[in-house]
Amino acid sequence: MKRIYIVAAILCAIAIFMTCFSVMRMHGEIASLSQQVNDLQNNLSNTVNASVSGAVGGISASIDETLKKGNSIIADYSYHVDPGKFNRADRTIPVNLKVTPREYKDGLTAAFLIEMKDGKTVTVPAAAGENGTYAGEASLPIVDFFKLSVVFDDGTLKKSEKLEDVYGPFSGCLLSVNSSLERYTISSKHASKGRYTFAWSGRVVTNITANPSGSEAGTSTYPVSGELKILKNDKVLKKAPVSFEENGEIGVLPEGLTAYYYTAFETKVDCKSDDVFKLVITVTDNYGVTYTQTADQEKIDSDGNMIPIGNPEESII
């Protein structure tokens, strides 16, 4: 009888243990499920918030753009560069300008404002034409940037609006010139304390692309002359011509294609530390426009070594 009680007690203990284990396991699963539910809620909330934010941002940008268009006094405008009428005497190119106001009334006048890179502003009167469109023409010097605006005057009120920041307006009628020192040799000799003698020779390659973009038919631009200058502290030491001839004639580059021209040089120079040497290429095209670019720039360090330093950007004159 006693054995029966012992067995019953053991069975009860096992049952209690299994019950507790099941309850603990159930709590763990419930906690895991709760965490998964929380994670799902957070993910849904983040997704909804992101979608709403994105939608609101898109709607806001669309509203801003719509408001800008709605508040604009311009219905349409355009500008056109005419490289075929390049004026060699004063090196200007005509730019044809057109603008159509959103609202037209009798007596309305218009003028274009062109702000140059140096801050100077050119005012271009515009004549009224068909369909309420105003047109004007400006002869501009060769520049790589200008700001274009328009002013309307109805006799009682003037209204102005910026049209565009125009970059590279004349790229279609200019050459793209890129020069670099392809290969060279340097031998140095220590002449005296802090002074050295260099024998410097090599070859400069000049890559020229005709009418890189937007060129007009029959207005091809091509190089007619060039020169390589060797300078020490911005003083010319030596010059060498850059030849663009092929079979005794200057070749006209096909539009958009690049030609490579090589110019050899050799010089012997005396120098000291901090002296700066430059190899400068100058190219003149058939319109009389001059392009200047530094192919290489070296500085003499305190140990008498030539150290390459950064080159200035290309300039157009």
Disulfide bonds with the S-S distance in Angstrom:
none
